[in-house]
Amino acid sequence: MKSFSVIILGGGPAGTATALALLNYGYSVLILERSQYEDWRVGETLPPHAQTLLSSLGVWDRFLQNGHLPSAAIHAAWGSAHLYETHFIFNPYGPGWHLDRKRFDAMLALAAEDAGATLLRDTRVTRVSYNTQGWQMLIQNGETPLCLEASFLVDATGRSSWLARSLGRKRISYDTMIGLVGVLRPQTSRTSVDSVLQLEAAEEGWWYSAPVPDGSLIVTYLTDRDYLTRSGLERNAAKHLSIFPTHFWLSKLECTGHTVARSRGFQIEGDVRVRSASTYRLDRPAGDGWVAVGDAVSTYDPLSAEGVCKAIRSGLNAAETIHHYLMGNTEILHAHMLEVAKEFENYLAQRVQYYRREMRWPTSLFWGRRQTNPLNLELEA
């Protein structure tokens, strides 16, 4: 049986950030990743201050050599039909960055391997148990079963929160937001758009569009799931499950001004993908010998533009907590949970303030749901 100080379930930014930080303390670390980093991942735009986090992980130079696309500004039609600009020219950290997420995640994983972590790709956990001696785990690495043990586990499984939920923790949901993601390819070699992130509010949601390094344009419509299910297109859903979201997305795109104009000269590739974009948190993000990080512990509204940065911060904070715990300070988990709860409460308050900047649709359910302090919608097992 192979033994490690810490086993991390999930090799995304939260998991690899946790690993990189733990390696600095001298722990043996194993990362278990389900994929081979070949699956499609939604592009994301990093804010300029991400430089400090990537530098703290020791990967800033790798990042600069990874071919991501600098982002000069944010253009937003929010609170008004007119676009206004927030330019990064005066930002002390320089530009933001439009990511190739598949390349970015793979870069962080390779950095963790180079720093001394063991990384198993194409791996799934089949059994896990805990006793006074620590954790025992059975995994399937490709076709090979392996038995493992560790002193501490990290749940970095993203929105599934697999470990926490298998241990009986529940998720508290605050909305049902989804993102309908369209990948648009240029129709000619001369088709291009400015390297900026663009936001456009609409009556039943809002739009996000950004270029990615391969020349395509990611155009995402954020709305609540019930708008999709209650739309006039619903009656065709059963017959056309794969194209229904695409028809819905196209119908809403035609109602925009800036986003549809930006999309001219591009054509949609394949079907629109539907991704959960809801806000939730775990009822308890840690316990004896384990902690959740990144999206496994909570998710923020995409409007925050903090997805990757939040994941890295979460990993750095968790690594410090794990170090103190393994050194004998078991009370540190309680302090960590209080800090996580405080951060989430601050996020909810900020979300209300951002959505209150848009008051053009006073009778819209979508906006009304976000312009007051949110209630817990659902407690998920």
N, C-alpha and C positions, 0 to 999 in steps of 0.2 A: 504494500500500500504506500503510495506516494504522499508525502506530508509537506504542507506549506504553512507559513505563518498566516497568510490571508489568501482566500480564493475570492475572485471577483467574477460574478455572473453577468456578463455583458461587456463587449469590447468597444462601445461607442465612446464619445468624448468624456462622459462622466466616469466610466469605468477606467479608461486609460489615464485620465488625470489622477484618479485615486491611486492607481498603480505607480505612476511616476513619482508622486509625492511619498508614497510608502517606501519605495526603493531608496529614497534619500535617508530614511531612518534605518536602513539596513535589513528590512524584512524580506523574506522570500515570498514572492507573489506569483500567483497563477491567475491568468485571465481566460475565461471560457466564453467563446464567441460562437454564436449559432451559424453565422454566415462565413463566406470566404472574402467578404468585402467586395463582392462583384454585383450585388443587387442594386437596383436603382434607388436613389435616395433624393428626397426633395432638396433642391438648392437652398441656400440660406445666405443672408447678408450679415456680416459681422460689423458691429460698430467699431470706430477707431480705437476705443479703449481696450479692445480685446488684445491689443499688443502687450499690455502689462501682464495679462493672464498667460498668454503663450510664452512670454519671456520667463515667467516664474516656473513654467514647466520645462524650460530649456529647449524649446522647439521653434523659437521665433525665426532663426535663420533657415531651418528646414521649411517653415511655412512660406517664407519669401521665395524659396526656390521651387515651390510646388505648383506654380502656374495659375494661381487664383487671380481674379479680375478686380483691380482697384475700383472702389466706388467713390465718386466725387461728391455726391450730395444726395439728399432726400427731397423729392418733390411730392407735395401733398395737397390734395383738395379735400380738406377736412374742416368742417365748420363754414365752408364757403365753396362755391362752384369753381372758384379760380385756384390754380396751382400756386403755392408759395414754396420757396426754396430754403432749405437749410444746407448750406455749403460747408464742406469740411476743410476749406482752405486755411481757416484760422484755428483748426483743431490742433492742439499740441502733439497729438499722436498721428497726425496725417490722415490719409483716407480711410474709409471703411473698405470692406472686401466682399465681393460676390463669390461664394464658395462653389466649388465642385465638391459636394458633400462626400461622395464615395471616395474621392482622392484624399480629402481632408481626414476622414475617419481612418483610412488605411495608413496615412502618415503618422497619426498619433499612435496607432497600434505598433507600427514598426519602431517608433521612438521608444516605446515601452520595452519592446523586445531588446533593442540595442542597449538599453539601460540595465537589463538583467532580468526582466520579467519573463516568465514562461507563458506563451500564448498558444492555446489550442483552438483552431478554427474548426468549423463544421462540427460543433459539439452541442449536445443537449444533455440536460440533467434528468436522470430517471428516478433517482431516490436521494433524499437527504434526511439526516437525523442529527439530533444534538443530545449530548449528555455531559457529565462533569468533565470528561476528557476532551471535549471539543466537538467538532463537526465531522461526520462521516458522510461520504457522498459517492454515489455510483453514477458514472457518466457514460455516454456513448460518443466516442470520438471517431466519426466516420463509421466504420464497421467494427471498431475496437472498443470493448467495454473496459473501463478503468475504475479502480477503487481509489478514493482520495480521502485525505483528512486535513483539517485546518483548525487553527485556533479561532479564526474569525471569518465571517462571510460578509460580502458586500453585494447588495441587490442593485445592479446597474442594468436591469432588463428593460428599461424604458417604460412605455405606457402599459405594458402587461403587469408590471410590479410582481413578477412571478414568485419570487422567493417570499416576499412579505405576505402576499395573499395565500400562499401555501401554508404559511405559519399562522393563518387566521386573522391577519390584519384586513381592514376594510378601507375602501376608498370613498371619500366624500366628494361628490360632484357638485359643481356650482353653475354649470350651463351645459348645453348640448352642441356647442359650436363644431362645425366641420369645415374643412377646406377642400374645395373642388379645384384640383391642380391640373392646369393645361400646360403641356409642353409645346411651344410653338417654334417651328423651324423657319429660317429665312427662305423666301421663294427664289431669291437670286443671291449671288455672291456680293452684290452691292447693298443688300438690305442689312441695316444695322440700327441700333438705338443708342441713345446716350447711356453711359455707364452710371446710371443713378437708380436708386430705389424709388418707385412711385406708389403712392397710396391714394385711393379715391373712395370716399364714402358714398354709399347708396342707401336707398330707403330700407332695404331688408338685409343689409350687411355692408361689407367693404371689400375693395380689391387691392391686391398686392401684385406688383409686377417688377421683375428684375432680370437683367441679362445674366447668363452664366458663361463660364470660360469657353465652352464649345461653340458659342455663337447663337445658341437658342435663347428664347425668352420664356421665363416661367411666369405664368399668369394665374393667380389663385384668387378664387372668390370665397370669402369667409362669410358664413351665414349660420343660422341654427338649423338643426336637422329637421325640425318640423316644417320649416319653409319648403324643404325639398320634398318631404312626404306629402304635404298638403297642396303642392303645386298642381296646376291644371294638367301637367304632363303625367300625373301619377297613374292614371288609368292605363297608360301604355307601358308602365314599368315592368309588369309581370312578363310581358311578351318580349321586351327589349331591355333586359337588366343591364347589359353592358353599355348600351348607348344612351340610356335614360339620363344619367348624370351629364353626359356631353350635351344633350339637347337642352337641359336645364341651364347649364353653364353658358351655352351660346345665346340662349334667350335673354339671360341677364346681362351678358356682355353688350348686347345691342342697345341696352338702356343706358350705358355709360357714355361719357364724353371723352375724357382723356385716355382711358384704358383702351377703348376700341380704336381710337386714333393711333395709339402706340402700337397696336397689333397689326396695323395695315402693312402689307408686304411680307407677313408671316402666315404660315398655315399650321393648323393643329396637327400634331403627330399622334396617331392612335386615339385611344379613348381618354377622357378626363378621369383622373384618379381621385377617389374620395378618401380623405384622411381625417381622423379625429383631431380636433384642435381645441378640445374642451379644457376648462380649468378644473383641476381637482387636486386633492391632497390625501395622503394616507392618514388614517386616524392616529396611527402611532408609527413614526418612521424609523424606530430602532428598538432593539431588545437585547437580551443576553447573548452576546457573541455575534450580533449582526447589526447592520445599518443599511438603509436605502439611500441612494444618491441619484441626482439628475431627475429625469422624468419618472423614475420609479417612485420617488417620494412626493413630487408635485409637478404640475405643469402650469405655465403662464400663458395668457393670451398672446397670440403671435404679434399683436400690436406692440408688445414690449420690446420686440427685437432682441431678446435676451436669451434665446434658447441655448446656444452653444456656450455663451459666457456663464449663464446660470449653471450649466452642467459642469463646467470646469471649476467654478467656485465651490460648488457642492462637493466635488471630489477632493479639492484641497482641504476644505473644512473637515470632511469625514476622515481623511488620512490623519489629521492632527488628533481627532477624537479617538481613532483606533489606536494610535500610538500610546496615548495616555491610558486607555483601557487596558492594553496589553502590558503596560508597566505597573498595573495594579490599581488604577483609579477607576473603579467601576461606576462611581457616581457621575463620571463625565458624560455618560449617555443621557442622563436626565438634563444636564445643562445643554447638551447638543440639541435635544428635542425642543427645549424652550426657545433656543435661537432659531431653529427651523420654523417654529410656529410664529415667532415674531416677524421673521422675514416674509412669510406668506401673508400675514395680516397687513403689513406695509404694502405689499403688492396689490392686494384687493382694494385698498384705499386709493392707490395711484391709478388703478384701472378705472375707477369711478370718475376721477378727475379728467382723465384722457377722453373718456366717452362723453362727458358733459360738454366738451368743446364743440360737439356736433349737435345742434339743436334744430336742424331744418325739418325733422320729421317727428313732431311731438306725439303723434298717435302710433308710431311704429313700435311694435312689440320688441323687435330686435334691439332698438336703442333704449327703450324703456327698461328692459331687463338689465342693462348695464350702467344705467345712470343713477341707480340707487344702490345702497349697500346690499350685496347678494345674500340670499338665503341658501342653505344647503338644499340642493334639489333631490339628492338621492344618496343613500348609503349602499354602496355596492359590496357584495360579498367577495 
